[in-house]
Amino acid sequence: MNKSTVFGKKYRTVCARAWPGKGATGTHILPLHQSNAFESPTMEEAIDVFTGRESGFIYTRYGNPTVNTVAEKLAFLEGLKSGTECHAILTSSGMSAISTLCYSLLKSGDGIIIHPSLYGGSLELFASEIKRAGIRVHQMDLRDTERLESLLKNGSIHASAIFFETPTNPGLEILDIEKICAVASRYGLKTIVDNTFCTSYLQRPLDLGADFTVYSTSKFINGHGNSMGGLIVSRDEEVIRQKVWKTMKLLGTNISPFEAWLINQGFKTLPLRMDSQCRNGMKVAEALEGFGWVEKVNYPGLRANPYHEAAKKQMDDFGSMLSVELKEDLASTIKFCNQLSFSKAPTLGDPDTLLLHPATSSHINVGAKVREETGITDSLVRLSIGLEDPEDLIEELDVASKSL
Ligand SMILES: Cc1ncc(COP(=O)(O)O)c(C=O)c1O
């Protein structure tokens, strides 16, 4: 079956259309198979599925018609633009997508290189659980690809994988995916890119040479703040179906059918939300840039931003995540946040604008030294710009500044 012919050639078309659910009985909307197990007509048929001789569903931790359908649709979209076939596994959260993939690719004694500026939870995961499993974690500034190449070449670092986000959370640094992947592949390292801020609608790391993308689907992909989930995507069917699936099944990091169903509902409007949120992000960033009380705006869409050209090269638009540094101390920054009606919820990618103070929330456990090195000052505020009228957002930010 040529899926593009059946489901559409354009991202928006595929998103909006229902992807036929496995085991569906003609329902228009994907049915929710909220069952932990599946009956086999005979013992022989059950054995065939258990031993892998036949495909089928037996137990939801192994696979579920709702879950697999949503994973298939998300994988299809990842490869749509380049016309490549991708394969995906949904997991219970973004964190479990990262840990499941790391545990399936790496073993005790192996090394992984990570960029120092990452979501705080990911930094903690690498510093504690991944290290505890005997995997050596090397932090390195991946903006400097020449240094990366020379350290790999002269054998100072032995690693089998590289993990990074771009744009980074919350500094909005842009890392050159193509360059990093080219160096990595020369030395046999697998590249994993956390594409949560962009989704495959704005950026497709696999088309730029990455081996895997991971996502927190709890963010823009679901887009409504009512579901937790994670996603692992690759072109390598064998690795996804055998290695990653086995680790997911044994660690029990599978997503629940209801969460997958919610992702599917929210995902249908992703292009519309993204287009509108990118426009709003740009307007708010431009306004912030002009305010005297602002020290710095981190938004790659701004011409003056040091990552503007790099972002244009690999992103279709600049996203709706930004961070802003005030000319204030911790107490005044907290006061400023309190003046704003924006949701003070530690998440991103929802329809409404969300505010986060990284130093006292997402990055509280990474240590003051790391925060300082990665620009997470006490006066840094992260905003996930929503679907509101941007004029309301800009006015509110300016009014709040009067309290400083
Ligand atoms: C870039 C990024 N990756 C991963 C995660 C973890 O996702 P989850 O909260 O779904 O486990 C987050 C959470 O905020 C994130 O911002």
PDBQT file of the ligand as one rigid body, heavy atoms in Angstrom, charges set to zero:
ROOT
HETATM    1  C1  LIG A 501      13.020  18.943  25.960  1.00  0.00    +0.000 C 
HETATM    2  C2  LIG A 501      12.360  17.979  26.909  1.00  0.00    +0.000 A 
HETATM    3  N1  LIG A 501      12.630  16.669  26.809  1.00  0.00    +0.000 NA
HETATM    4  C3  LIG A 501      12.068  15.768  27.645  1.00  0.00    +0.000 A 
HETATM    5  C4  LIG A 501      11.213  16.149  28.643  1.00  0.00    +0.000 A 
HETATM    6  C5  LIG A 501      10.616  15.127  29.566  1.00  0.00    +0.000 C 
HETATM    7  O1  LIG A 501       9.307  14.860  29.164  1.00  0.00    +0.000 OA
HETATM    8  P1  LIG A 501       8.183  14.251  30.140  1.00  0.00    +0.000 P 
HETATM    9  O2  LIG A 501       7.866  15.275  31.151  1.00  0.00    +0.000 OA
HETATM   10  O3  LIG A 501       7.060  13.920  29.208  1.00  0.00    +0.000 OA
HETATM   11  O4  LIG A 501       8.752  13.030  30.756  1.00  0.00    +0.000 OA
HETATM   12  C6  LIG A 501      10.900  17.503  28.798  1.00  0.00    +0.000 A 
HETATM   13  C7  LIG A 501      10.001  17.955  29.862  1.00  0.00    +0.000 C 
HETATM   14  O5  LIG A 501       9.747  19.113  30.049  1.00  0.00    +0.000 OA
HETATM   15  C8  LIG A 501      11.489  18.447  27.908  1.00  0.00    +0.000 A 
HETATM   16  O6  LIG A 501      11.249  19.768  28.007  1.00  0.00    +0.000 OA
ENDROOT
TORSDOF 0
